Amino acid sequence: MQLTFGIEGGEIYATLEWVLAHARRIGLTLLELKMPPRTPAGQHTAVAMHVAARQAEPLNLFVARLENGVDLTELRYTVASVATCTDGD
């Protein structure tokens, strides 16, 4: 899953800590995290994350927690499914 969202003004690190803690508790693997080096005061900070899970349920739970847990701006996400093969297929 790739997510992009904005964090308002002075709560950048507290909000990001909350987001990452929930990803860890749900069992997601953080593959990438991007933030700009500095954001002017009064503007939101754009964050891009790439997380992974073996099943879709943890990803759905993570998005629900983000939507209901903190005040993020412009939350967008995409989910890509990777097919796995088992022996004998």
Secondary structure, 3 states (H helix, E strand, C coil): CEEEEEECHHHHHHHHHHHHHHHHHHCCEEEEEECCCCCCCCCCEEEEEEEECCCHHHHHHHHHHHHHHCCEEEEEEECCCCCCCCCCC
